[in-house]
Amino acid sequence: TTARRVFEAELADSERRFRELAERVDDLLWTTDGNGVLTYVSPNMGRLLGWPPAVALGKLPHELASGERSKDALQEALDRLRDGSERHVRLLVSYARSTGDIRTFEVRAAGAYRSARLVAIHGTSRDVHEQEIRRRATLAREGQLRAVSDRAPDLLFSTDASGTYTYVSPSIRQLLGHEVDD
């Protein structure tokens, strides 16, 4: 019938657009069934991790993670989605590339529910490895600067745009007789 042909053409067009999106987006797109078993992984898994998507299909996401912390975090997230205590999860997970180097990914996932029962999980995994390295380096530098400023004999301080003190060095005690919290 004509209606059926129109429907099939629209469905084929929709599938083509989804494939194009999944292949062009920088993130890894994936879905699972209600048990958490991977049923779809976008083709760019090869570019991001060096593995073909077929390696992941039929596995639980935590089976692909690198390191016990990542495996446990993924399993706990799956448990929270399954029991409905959370509908969306966001976490950092380490994965090993085919070359052996470890990359950090931000995983975001949302459960799909029917009659309060988890039937699927839709997720994205974004490579944030370089961002995570920069974040850790910034935290280390901030710690080093704090250690230096805390030992400085001069009074050091910073304020926000409204003039409120955001930092006052401990030397305020010695120089002015005030406590840092005053």
C-alpha positions as CSV (number, residue, x, y, z in Angstrom):
1,T,0.0,0.0,0.0
2,T,1.0,3.6,-0.5
3,A,0.9,4.4,3.3
4,R,3.2,1.5,4.0
5,R,5.7,2.6,1.3
6,V,5.7,6.2,2.7
7,F,6.2,4.8,6.2
8,E,9.1,2.6,5.1
9,A,10.7,5.5,3.2
10,E,10.4,7.8,6.2
11,L,11.9,5.1,8.5
12,A,14.8,4.5,6.1
13,D,15.5,8.2,6.0
14,S,15.3,8.5,9.8
15,E,17.8,5.5,10.1
16,R,20.1,7.1,7.6
17,R,20.1,10.4,9.5
18,F,20.8,8.6,12.8
19,R,23.7,6.7,11.2
20,E,25.2,9.9,9.9
21,L,24.9,11.6,13.3
22,A,26.3,8.6,15.1
23,E,29.3,8.5,12.8
24,R,30.0,12.2,12.9
25,V,29.6,13.1,16.5
26,D,32.8,13.2,18.7
27,D,31.1,11.2,21.5
28,L,30.6,7.4,21.6
29,L,26.9,6.6,21.5
30,W,25.6,3.4,22.9
31,T,22.5,1.6,24.1
32,T,21.8,-1.4,26.3
33,D,18.9,-3.6,27.0
34,G,17.2,-3.6,30.4
35,N,19.9,-5.9,31.8
36,G,22.6,-3.5,30.9
37,V,23.9,-5.6,28.0
38,L,25.3,-3.4,25.1
39,T,23.0,-3.7,22.1
40,Y,24.5,-0.8,20.0
41,V,27.8,1.1,20.0
42,S,28.5,3.8,17.4
43,P,31.1,3.2,14.7
44,N,33.5,5.9,16.1
45,M,34.5,3.5,18.8
46,G,37.3,2.6,16.4
47,R,38.5,6.1,16.3
48,L,38.1,6.8,20.0
49,L,39.4,3.5,21.4
50,G,40.8,1.6,18.5
51,W,38.4,-1.3,18.9
52,P,35.6,-2.2,16.4
53,P,32.1,-1.9,17.9
54,A,31.5,-5.6,17.6
55,V,34.0,-6.1,20.5
56,A,31.5,-4.4,22.9
57,L,28.2,-5.8,21.7
58,G,26.7,-8.4,24.1
59,K,28.9,-7.2,27.0
60,L,28.1,-5.2,30.1
61,P,29.7,-1.7,30.1
62,H,31.8,-2.4,33.2
63,E,33.4,-5.3,31.4
64,L,35.0,-2.9,29.0
65,A,36.3,-0.5,31.7
66,S,39.9,-0.3,32.8
67,G,40.7,-0.6,36.5
68,E,38.6,-1.7,39.5
69,R,37.4,1.8,40.4
70,S,35.9,2.4,36.9
71,K,34.4,-1.1,36.8
72,D,32.8,-0.7,40.2
73,A,31.5,2.8,39.4
74,L,29.9,1.6,36.2
75,Q,28.3,-1.4,38.0
76,E,27.0,0.8,40.7
77,A,25.5,3.2,38.2
78,L,23.8,0.3,36.4
79,D,22.4,-0.9,39.7
80,R,21.0,2.6,40.4
81,L,19.4,2.8,37.0
82,R,18.0,-0.7,37.4
83,D,16.4,-0.1,40.8
84,G,15.1,3.3,39.7
85,S,16.9,5.3,42.5
86,E,18.4,7.4,39.7
87,R,17.1,8.0,36.2
88,H,20.3,9.7,34.9
89,V,23.9,9.0,35.8
90,R,27.2,10.9,35.1
91,L,30.6,9.5,36.0
92,L,34.3,9.4,34.9
93,V,35.5,6.1,33.6
94,S,38.8,4.8,32.3
95,Y,39.0,2.7,29.2
96,A,42.1,1.0,27.6
97,R,42.7,1.8,24.0
98,S,43.8,-1.0,21.7
99,T,47.3,0.5,21.9
100,G,47.3,0.0,25.7
101,D,47.1,3.6,26.8
102,I,44.4,4.5,29.2
103,R,41.9,7.3,28.4
104,T,39.4,9.0,30.7
105,F,35.8,9.3,29.5
106,E,32.8,11.1,30.9
107,V,29.9,8.7,30.8
108,R,26.3,10.0,30.8
109,A,23.4,7.6,30.7
110,A,19.7,7.7,31.1
111,G,17.4,4.8,31.8
112,A,14.3,4.2,29.6
113,Y,11.5,2.7,31.7
114,R,8.2,1.0,30.9
115,S,5.8,0.5,33.9
116,A,8.7,1.5,36.2
117,R,10.8,-1.3,34.8
118,L,14.2,-0.5,33.1
119,V,14.0,-1.6,29.5
120,A,17.0,0.2,28.0
121,I,19.8,2.6,28.8
122,H,20.9,5.3,26.3
123,G,24.3,6.7,26.8
124,T,27.2,8.8,25.6
125,S,30.9,8.5,26.4
126,R,33.1,11.6,25.8
127,D,36.8,11.5,25.8
128,V,37.8,14.0,28.5
129,H,41.3,12.6,29.1
130,E,43.2,15.8,28.2
131,Q,40.7,18.0,30.2
132,E,41.2,15.7,33.2
133,I,45.0,16.0,32.9
134,R,44.7,19.8,32.8
135,R,42.2,19.8,35.8
136,R,44.6,17.7,37.9
137,A,47.6,19.9,37.0
138,T,45.6,23.0,37.9
139,L,44.7,21.5,41.3
140,A,48.3,20.6,41.9
141,R,49.4,24.2,41.0
142,E,46.7,25.6,43.2
143,G,47.9,23.4,46.1
144,Q,51.5,24.6,45.5
145,L,50.5,28.2,45.4
146,R,48.4,27.8,48.6
147,A,51.4,26.3,50.4
148,V,53.6,29.2,49.4
149,S,51.1,31.9,50.2
150,D,50.3,30.2,53.6
151,R,54.0,30.5,54.6
152,A,54.6,34.0,53.2
153,P,55.6,36.6,55.8
154,D,53.7,39.3,54.0
155,L,49.9,39.7,54.1
156,L,48.4,38.2,51.0
157,F,44.7,38.4,50.1
158,S,42.3,38.2,47.2
159,T,38.8,39.5,46.8
160,D,35.9,38.8,44.4
161,A,34.4,41.5,42.2
162,S,32.2,42.8,45.0
163,G,35.2,43.3,47.3
164,T,34.6,40.3,49.5
165,Y,37.7,38.6,50.7
166,T,38.1,35.2,49.2
167,Y,41.5,34.4,50.7
168,V,43.6,36.0,53.5
169,S,47.0,34.5,54.3
170,P,47.6,33.2,57.9
171,S,50.2,36.0,58.3
172,I,47.3,38.3,59.2
173,R,47.6,36.8,62.7
174,Q,51.2,37.9,63.2
175,L,50.9,41.3,61.4
176,L,47.5,42.6,62.5
177,G,46.4,40.3,65.3
178,H,43.3,39.0,63.4
179,E,42.3,35.5,62.7
180,V,41.8,34.4,59.1
181,D,38.1,33.9,59.7
182,D,37.5,37.4,61.2
